[in-house]
Amino acid sequence: MFTGDFKRRALYSQRSPHLENRPQDATLTVGGGDEHSGSVSELLRRINQVSDNADTRLNLGTELAEIGQPMEALVHLQRAVELDPSLVRGHIRLGNLLRDLSRTGEAVEAYGRALELRPDDPFILSNLGNAWLDLSESGRAIDCYRQSLEIYPNAPATLSNLIFTMHYDSGIRPEEIAAAHREWGRRFGQALDQVEPPERPKYDRCRPMRIGFLSADFRYHPVGRMASVLWANLNRDQVMPIVYDNSSDESSAKRRYRKKVAEWHNIVSLSDDAVVNRIRADRLDALVDFSGHTSGNRLGVLAQKPVPVQITMLAYPNTTGLSAVDWRITDSQADPSSADLFYVEQLLRLPSVAWVYGAPDASPEPGGLPCLGGAPFTFGCLNNPAKISAAAVDSWSAILRACPQARLMLLVRDDPVHEGLLVAKFERYGIGAGQLLFTAKVPELSYLELHNRIDLMLDPFPYNGGVTTGDCLWMETPILTMKGDSYVSRQGVSLLTAVGMPELIAADREELVVKAAGWCKNPQQLAKLAEGLRGRMLHSPLMDHAGYARQLTEAFERMITA
């Protein structure tokens, strides 16, 4: 989802991609204490008492950032590196903060200065990779992660970053990505060798199945929205949902979600071993992971096999790479039979779709195609800008060349550097800035309203949209996808098949360009496809929440008794 809020988190925290950290750098405070004051007024009082030296400014800036005062923090971190340009930690923390503030071009410069001072530092390289990915430069990000791993191979977060980012690059084959996931499991899933798997609880239909759900995203987030829809529709006589929440978020959405489950355990402060003990004590029939290699994952818990049957689904578009995870839930459109070789887990394909769409809390009414009201025909992509791959730019440029009066709206970082990089990429294919429209992240309602300014969405590839595709259909904005050869590039196929719209699926690049240009020149035909799309969606498997819950319940029983 899209919000303009500054996320309050430590400068060295796990995110997607994961931010690498040095344990010894994790907590620095003013005055030598061990805890943050937690009080803005107390910090402001102390500001007037500190001496103007680099270390003090660094510590103060760090603490201000950690309590959610980013602009004040920025002043002190900038002053720290001004006072001591050789202060590596200062440049790193400045880069992290600038990235949080969406000033990613400046973050790249800060990390670059840190690398000049410490050129073989794997952690700086990893964070620089994160920043390049923010700027839609997946190739540069991959190079940084690989350099980092050459220097320091024992970094699970960096390898997770690498394999996650490989999905954005159309030049990397699914087989190579699968091998990288298996390598992660080989390096970091070795806890299995030391842990005795638990005894499988005896299950019969006289009691509900005890199913655990594990994630850091059980909040107002695409994962949280989809999970809450599932929990609300499970029959408690058959399934008892027990949640293990790995986030500190305490939003109103999370409070609503808690009411939909039997038990809710916050594990964010617990070690992997402590979480394993907690889960073992709960004697689950199965544990469902909703993270994979995304931010806040607890793969270290899954590797220790606290539950006899472990399942992954929904949040991550690939295998975990862990032999300790038994099953992955998917569907036959996203993962045809040829996909089995990409996974460590056994695939269980649901009869309809791998996941269902939960409508936003509030949304505007669909407005129809704007071009029919006199606006220029507008293509769009409101996905994570990291998904704007070189191959997508090539194909979308071909569409714009065929439709010289049309425009393309893209979601970008609120950063002129990002816009400049994207303009340069399109210019290489003969597309000028006049055909490009940029929008930054906005609150969710405004994001949904943007759909009423777009005639035809273009699904990014190779990393397709997920919930964003659902949002398009909900807003009756048609979305054109291209069929790929792995789950990540077939999500569009799965979702559009579920709503009965095969016309919006292109077999290849040539058909993608032909279809897009054809609808641009004949928008009345496109309007017929868009008409009533929300209603069609409501009556499709994509929003059959009760039916989906029944299918999953049957799947859980099958996996538990296999």
BELPE-V949993 format. One record per residue. N is the residue number from 1. OMEGA is omega in degrees with one decimal (* if undefined). NEAR is the number of other C-alpha atoms within 10 Angstrom. D_FIRST is the distance of its C-alpha to the first C-alpha in Angstrom with 1 decimal. Layout:
N|OMEGA|NEAR|D_FIRST + N|OMEGA|NEAR|D_FIRST
This chain:
1|-172.8|15|0.0 + 2|176.1|15|3.8 + 3|178.2|14|6.6 + 4|-174.9|11|10.2 + 5|171.9|10|11.4 + 6|-178.3|12|13.6 + 7|-179.4|14|13.1 + 8|179.7|14|16.5 + 9|178.7|15|17.8 + 10|179.8|18|21.0 + 11|177.6|23|21.6 + 12|-177.7|21|22.7 + 13|178.8|15|19.9 + 14|177.0|17|18.4 + 15|-179.8|16|15.1 + 16|-3.1|17|14.0 + 17|-176.5|24|16.3 + 18|176.5|25|18.5 + 19|-179.2|23|20.3 + 20|-179.4|23|24.0 + 21|170.3|18|26.1 + 22|-178.9|8|29.7 + 23|-176.4|8|30.5 + 24|179.9|7|33.2 + 25|-168.5|11|30.9 + 26|-177.6|12|28.3 + 27|175.8|17|29.8 + 28|-176.0|20|31.8 + 29|177.1|19|32.9 + 30|174.7|22|35.2 + 31|173.1|11|38.7 + 32|179.2|9|38.6 + 33|-178.3|10|37.1 + 34|-177.4|10|35.0 + 35|173.7|11|32.3 + 36|177.0|15|30.1 + 37|-178.9|14|31.5 + 38|-176.6|13|28.1 + 39|178.6|11|29.5 + 40|-178.0|14|28.5 + 41|178.5|10|31.9 + 42|178.4|10|33.8 + 43|179.9|18|32.1 + 44|176.6|13|33.0 + 45|-177.2|11|36.5 + 46|-179.7|13|36.8 + 47|-177.1|16|35.7 + 48|-176.4|9|39.0 + 49|-174.6|9|40.9 + 50|176.6|13|39.6 + 51|-175.7|10|41.6 + 52|174.2|14|40.4 + 53|-169.2|14|40.2 + 54|-177.4|21|37.5 + 55|-179.9|21|37.0 + 56|178.7|21|36.7 + 57|177.7|25|34.2 + 58|-178.4|27|32.1 + 59|-178.5|21|32.2 + 60|177.9|27|31.3 + 61|178.1|30|28.4 + 62|-176.8|29|27.1 + 63|178.0|26|27.5 + 64|178.5|25|25.9 + 65|-175.6|23|22.8 + 66|177.7|20|22.6 + 67|171.9|19|22.9 + 68|176.3|17|20.1 + 69|-169.8|16|22.5 + 70|-176.1|21|21.3 + 71|175.1|14|23.4 + 72|178.3|14|26.5 + 73|-177.5|24|25.9 + 74|179.7|22|25.8 + 75|-175.3|14|29.2 + 76|177.4|24|30.8 + 77|176.3|30|29.4 + 78|178.2|19|30.6 + 79|-179.3|19|33.9 + 80|-178.0|27|34.3 + 81|173.1|22|34.2 + 82|179.3|15|36.4 + 83|-178.7|15|38.9 + 84|-178.6|14|38.9 + 85|179.5|16|37.5 + 86|-176.9|16|38.4 + 87|-174.7|18|36.0 + 88|-179.4|20|33.8 + 89|179.3|18|31.6 + 90|179.0|29|31.1 + 91|179.4|29|29.8 + 92|-176.6|26|27.5 + 93|174.4|25|25.9 + 94|177.5|30|25.8 + 95|179.8|31|23.9 + 96|-179.1|26|21.4 + 97|178.5|25|20.9 + 98|177.7|21|20.8 + 99|176.9|20|18.0 + 100|-178.8|19|15.9 + 101|-178.6|20|16.8 + 102|173.6|21|15.7 + 103|-166.5|20|19.5 + 104|176.1|28|19.5 + 105|176.5|20|22.7 + 106|177.5|17|24.5 + 107|177.2|26|23.1 + 108|178.8|23|24.7 + 109|-179.9|15|27.9 + 110|177.7|23|27.9 + 111|178.4|27|27.5 + 112|177.4|19|30.2 + 113|177.1|19|32.6 + 114|179.5|26|32.0 + 115|176.0|20|32.9 + 116|-179.6|12|36.0 + 117|-177.6|15|37.2 + 118|-168.4|13|36.3 + 119|-178.4|12|36.0 + 120|-178.4|15|36.0 + 121|-176.1|16|33.3 + 122|-176.6|25|30.9 + 123|176.0|23|28.3 + 124|179.0|27|28.1 + 125|-179.7|27|28.0 + 126|179.3|32|25.0 + 127|175.0|29|23.0 + 128|175.8|29|24.2 + 129|177.7|32|22.8 + 130|-178.4|32|19.3 + 131|178.3|30|19.7 + 132|178.6|24|21.1 + 133|175.5|22|18.2 + 134|-177.8|23|15.8 + 135|179.1|27|18.4 + 136|-179.6|23|18.2 + 137|-175.2|25|21.5 + 138|179.6|26|21.3 + 139|177.8|18|25.1 + 140|178.3|17|25.7 + 141|179.8|26|23.2 + 142|177.3|24|25.1 + 143|179.9|16|28.4 + 144|-179.5|24|27.4 + 145|-179.4|27|26.4 + 146|176.1|21|29.6 + 147|179.5|18|31.7 + 148|-177.9|23|30.3 + 149|174.7|20|31.1 + 150|-179.5|12|34.6 + 151|-175.8|14|35.3 + 152|-175.4|14|33.8 + 153|-173.5|14|33.2 + 154|-176.7|12|32.6 + 155|-177.1|18|28.9 + 156|-179.4|20|26.7 + 157|179.8|23|23.4 + 158|177.6|28|24.6 + 159|173.6|25|25.6 + 160|177.0|23|22.2 + 161|-177.7|27|20.7 + 162|-175.2|27|23.3 + 163|175.6|22|22.9 + 164|-176.3|23|19.1 + 165|177.8|25|19.6 + 166|179.3|23|22.4 + 167|-176.9|24|20.1 + 168|-171.3|28|19.2 + 169|-176.8|21|22.9 + 170|179.3|16|24.7 + 171|-178.5|13|28.0 + 172|-175.4|12|27.5 + 173|177.6|13|28.8 + 174|179.7|21|27.3 + 175|179.5|13|30.5 + 176|178.5|13|30.0 + 177|177.9|20|26.5 + 178|179.3|19|28.0 + 179|178.9|16|30.8 + 180|176.5|19|28.6 + 181|178.1|24|26.8 + 182|177.3|21|30.3 + 183|176.2|16|31.4 + 184|179.8|19|28.7 + 185|179.8|20|30.0 + 186|-176.8|13|33.6 + 187|-166.8|13|33.1 + 188|177.7|19|30.9 + 189|-173.4|22|31.5 + 190|179.0|16|35.1 + 191|178.5|15|34.8 + 192|-177.5|16|35.9 + 193|-175.0|10|39.3 + 194|-173.3|8|39.9 + 195|176.1|12|38.3 + 196|179.3|11|40.0 + 197|-178.8|15|37.7 + 198|175.7|14|37.8 + 199|-179.3|11|40.0 + 200|177.7|15|38.2 + 201|177.6|14|38.3 + 202|-178.1|8|40.5 + 203|166.7|14|38.5 + 204|-172.7|10|40.0 + 205|177.8|9|38.7 + 206|178.9|8|40.3 + 207|176.6|12|37.3 + 208|173.7|16|33.5 + 209|176.6|22|31.9 + 210|-174.7|21|30.3 + 211|177.1|21|27.0 + 212|177.8|25|24.9 + 213|-171.5|19|21.1 + 214|177.4|23|20.1 + 215|169.8|26|16.7 + 216|-171.4|24|14.9 + 217|176.2|24|11.6 + 218|-179.0|26|13.1 + 219|179.3|25|10.8 + 220|-170.4|19|7.9 + 221|179.2|15|6.0 + 222|179.2|19|6.8 + 223|179.4|20|10.2 + 224|178.9|21|10.8 + 225|-178.1|23|10.3 + 226|179.3|21|12.6 + 227|-177.9|24|14.9 + 228|175.9|22|15.5 + 229|178.7|21|16.5 + 230|-177.2|22|18.9 + 231|-177.8|22|20.3 + 232|-175.2|17|21.0 + 233|176.4|15|23.0 + 234|174.8|22|25.0 + 235|-175.5|15|28.7 + 236|174.5|16|29.6 + 237|-178.6|11|33.1 + 238|-176.8|17|31.9 + 239|172.9|22|28.9 + 240|-178.7|20|28.4 + 241|-179.5|24|24.8 + 242|-171.4|24|24.8 + 243|172.4|22|21.8 + 244|-169.0|23|21.9 + 245|-177.1|20|18.9 + 246|175.5|20|18.7 + 247|179.9|17|16.6 + 248|179.5|13|17.8 + 249|177.9|16|14.9 + 250|-176.5|9|16.7 + 251|177.1|11|14.3 + 252|178.0|10|15.5 + 253|179.8|17|13.1 + 254|178.2|18|14.8 + 255|175.8|12|18.1 + 256|-177.3|12|17.6 + 257|-178.8|21|16.9 + 258|-177.2|18|20.0 + 259|-175.7|13|22.2 + 260|-177.5|19|21.5 + 261|-178.6|18|23.1 + 262|-179.2|14|26.6 + 263|179.4|13|26.0 + 264|-178.6|17|23.3 + 265|175.0|15|24.3 + 266|-174.0|14|22.5 + 267|-170.8|21|23.6 + 268|-177.5|17|21.8 + 269|-175.3|11|25.2 + 270|173.9|12|27.3 + 271|177.0|13|28.8 + 272|-179.1|18|28.5 + 273|179.8|13|32.1 + 274|178.1|13|31.4 + 275|177.6|22|28.4 + 276|179.8|20|30.7 + 277|178.9|13|33.4 + 278|-176.9|16|31.1 + 279|178.4|20|30.0 + 280|-179.4|17|33.5 + 281|-178.6|10|34.9 + 282|174.6|14|32.6 + 283|179.2|18|34.2 + 284|170.3|21|31.4 + 285|178.3|23|32.2 + 286|176.4|23|29.1 + 287|-177.7|27|26.0 + 288|179.7|26|22.8 + 289|178.0|26|20.5 + 290|-177.2|24|16.8 + 291|-171.5|23|16.4 + 292|-179.3|25|18.9 + 293|178.3|27|18.9 + 294|-175.1|24|15.3 + 295|175.9|20|15.0 + 296|-178.4|21|16.9 + 297|174.8|24|18.8 + 298|178.3|23|22.3 + 299|176.5|23|24.1 + 300|174.3|19|27.1 + 301|-179.4|21|27.3 + 302|-178.7|29|27.1 + 303|-179.2|24|29.8 + 304|173.5|23|32.2 + 305|179.0|24|31.9 + 306|-178.1|28|31.9 + 307|-176.7|27|31.7 + 308|-180.0|20|34.0 + 309|-179.2|23|31.3 + 310|-170.1|25|28.0 + 311|171.4|26|25.2 + 312|-178.9|26|22.0 + 313|160.2|20|19.4 + 314|-166.1|22|16.0 + 315|-171.5|21|13.8 + 316|-170.4|18|16.0 + 317|-177.1|23|17.7 + 318|177.2|26|21.2 + 319|171.6|24|23.9 + 320|-173.7|28|23.9 + 321|-176.4|26|27.4 + 322|176.2|25|28.8 + 323|178.4|21|31.9 + 324|177.6|27|31.2 + 325|-169.1|26|28.4 + 326|-170.1|17|30.2 + 327|167.4|21|27.9 + 328|179.7|24|24.7 + 329|-176.1|22|23.5 + 330|173.6|24|22.8 + 331|-171.4|21|24.3 + 332|175.8|19|27.1 + 333|179.5|23|25.2 + 334|-178.4|25|22.7 + 335|174.5|24|25.5 + 336|-173.5|15|29.0 + 337|180.0|12|32.0 + 338|-176.6|10|32.4 + 339|-174.4|16|29.2 + 340|-174.9|12|30.9 + 341|-179.8|12|32.3 + 342|-169.5|21|29.0 + 343|168.9|21|28.3 + 344|-178.7|23|30.0 + 345|169.5|23|29.0 + 346|-178.0|15|30.6 + 347|170.6|21|28.4 + 348|-175.5|18|28.3 + 349|175.8|19|27.2 + 350|-176.8|17|26.2 + 351|-176.5|13|28.0 + 352|-177.3|22|25.0 + 353|-177.9|24|21.5 + 354|178.3|24|20.1 + 355|-179.2|27|17.2 + 356|-176.7|26|16.4 + 357|172.2|26|13.6 + 358|-177.4|23|12.7 + 359|177.5|16|12.2 + 360|178.6|15|9.7 + 361|178.0|10|11.8 + 362|179.5|9|12.8 + 363|177.2|16|12.9 + 364|174.7|13|15.6 + 365|175.0|13|18.5 + 366|-174.4|21|18.7 + 367|-176.0|14|20.9 + 368|-177.9|20|22.8 + 369|-178.2|26|23.4 + 370|-178.4|18|23.7 + 371|179.6|18|26.5 + 372|175.3|13|28.7 + 373|176.1|8|28.6 + 374|179.1|8|30.0 + 375|173.4|13|27.1 + 376|177.7|16|27.3 + 377|-174.8|22|25.7 + 378|167.7|23|22.2 + 379|179.9|25|20.5 + 380|170.1|26|16.9 + 381|-178.5|25|14.3 + 382|176.2|27|10.6 + 383|169.6|22|9.8 + 384|-175.6|20|9.7 + 385|174.5|21|13.0 + 386|-178.5|21|14.7 + 387|179.3|26|15.2 + 388|-174.6|26|17.5 + 389|177.2|21|20.6 + 390|179.7|21|24.2 + 391|177.9|17|25.0 + 392|178.5|19|22.2 + 393|178.4|18|23.5 + 394|-177.0|15|26.9 + 395|-179.3|17|26.2 + 396|175.8|24|24.2 + 397|177.6|23|27.0 + 398|177.2|21|29.5 + 399|-178.9|24|27.7 + 400|176.2|26|27.8 + 401|178.6|17|31.4 + 402|-178.1|17|32.3 + 403|-170.5|17|30.6 + 404|178.4|10|31.7 + 405|-176.9|13|30.8 + 406|178.9|21|27.1 + 407|176.7|20|24.1 + 408|177.5|24|21.0 + 409|-178.8|20|17.7 + 410|170.1|22|15.5 + 411|-178.4|21|12.3 + 412|170.9|26|13.9 + 413|177.2|24|14.0 + 414|-169.6|16|15.6 + 415|-178.7|16|18.8 + 416|178.5|13|22.0 + 417|179.6|15|22.8 + 418|178.1|21|19.8 + 419|-179.1|21|20.8 + 420|178.5|12|24.4 + 421|-179.4|14|23.9 + 422|177.3|22|22.2 + 423|-179.4|17|24.9 + 424|179.6|14|27.5 + 425|179.9|17|26.3 + 426|179.4|20|26.5 + 427|177.8|13|29.8 + 428|179.5|12|31.3 + 429|174.5|16|31.0 + 430|-179.9|13|32.4 + 431|-179.6|19|29.4 + 432|-178.8|15|29.6 + 433|-179.0|17|27.0 + 434|177.9|11|27.9 + 435|-177.1|19|26.1 + 436|173.7|20|22.8 + 437|-179.5|16|20.2 + 438|173.3|16|17.5 + 439|178.3|15|14.5 + 440|177.4|17|12.6 + 441|179.8|19|9.0 + 442|175.7|16|9.1 + 443|-169.5|12|8.1 + 444|-177.8|17|6.4 + 445|177.8|15|10.0 + 446|176.3|14|11.1 + 447|179.2|20|8.7 + 448|178.7|24|10.1 + 449|177.5|16|13.5 + 450|180.0|16|13.5 + 451|179.2|28|14.2 + 452|174.4|19|17.4 + 453|-174.1|21|18.5 + 454|180.0|26|18.4 + 455|-177.5|28|21.2 + 456|175.1|28|20.3 + 457|174.7|23|17.3 + 458|-179.6|26|18.3 + 459|179.6|27|16.8 + 460|176.2|28|16.9 + 461|9.1|27|19.5 + 462|-177.9|28|20.6 + 463|-178.5|29|17.0 + 464|170.3|27|15.7 + 465|175.7|26|12.3 + 466|177.6|22|11.5 + 467|178.4|23|9.0 + 468|174.5|19|8.6 + 469|174.5|27|12.4 + 470|178.3|24|12.2 + 471|178.1|22|10.4 + 472|-178.3|24|13.2 + 473|179.1|25|15.8 + 474|-180.0|27|14.7 + 475|178.9|24|15.1 + 476|173.0|28|18.4 + 477|-178.2|30|17.6 + 478|178.2|26|19.5 + 479|-177.8|24|18.3 + 480|-179.8|25|21.0 + 481|175.8|29|20.8 + 482|-176.8|24|23.5 + 483|178.5|21|24.9 + 484|-174.3|20|24.9 + 485|175.8|15|26.7 + 486|-176.9|23|24.3 + 487|-174.2|26|21.4 + 488|-178.8|22|18.9 + 489|177.6|27|20.5 + 490|177.6|25|21.2 + 491|178.0|29|18.0 + 492|177.5|30|18.3 + 493|-179.3|23|21.9 + 494|-174.5|26|21.0 + 495|-179.1|29|18.6 + 496|173.6|24|20.8 + 497|-178.7|20|23.9 + 498|179.2|19|22.5 + 499|174.8|19|22.3 + 500|-178.9|13|25.6 + 501|180.0|17|24.8 + 502|179.6|15|26.7 + 503|-176.6|12|27.5 + 504|178.7|22|24.1 + 505|176.9|22|24.8 + 506|-178.3|20|26.8 + 507|-176.2|12|29.2 + 508|-177.3|12|29.3 + 509|-178.2|18|28.7 + 510|-179.7|13|31.7 + 511|177.1|13|30.6 + 512|-178.5|23|27.1 + 513|-178.7|20|28.7 + 514|-179.5|15|31.2 + 515|-177.5|17|28.8 + 516|-179.5|26|26.5 + 517|179.6|19|29.6 + 518|179.6|16|31.3 + 519|175.8|16|28.6 + 520|-178.2|25|28.4 + 521|178.8|14|32.2 + 522|-174.5|11|32.2 + 523|178.1|19|29.1 + 524|177.4|14|31.0 + 525|177.6|12|30.7 + 526|-179.7|20|27.0 + 527|177.7|20|26.8 + 528|177.0|10|28.6 + 529|-175.5|16|26.0 + 530|-173.1|22|23.2 + 531|177.1|16|25.3 + 532|-175.3|16|24.4 + 533|178.7|20|21.5 + 534|178.2|21|19.5 + 535|177.3|12|22.8 + 536|179.6|19|23.4 + 537|-178.9|22|20.1 + 538|-177.8|16|20.8 + 539|-179.7|11|24.2 + 540|175.6|17|23.1 + 541|-177.8|23|22.6 + 542|177.1|25|18.9 + 543|173.0|22|18.9 + 544|-172.5|17|22.1 + 545|-179.3|23|20.7 + 546|178.7|16|24.3 + 547|177.9|16|25.6 + 548|179.5|24|23.0 + 549|177.7|21|23.8 + 550|179.0|16|27.5 + 551|-179.7|15|27.1 + 552|177.9|19|25.3 + 553|176.9|18|28.0 + 554|179.0|14|30.7 + 555|178.6|16|29.1 + 556|-179.1|23|29.0 + 557|178.8|18|32.7 + 558|-177.7|11|33.6 + 559|-178.9|17|32.1 + 560|-175.9|18|33.7 + 561|-177.8|13|37.1 + 562|*|7|37.2
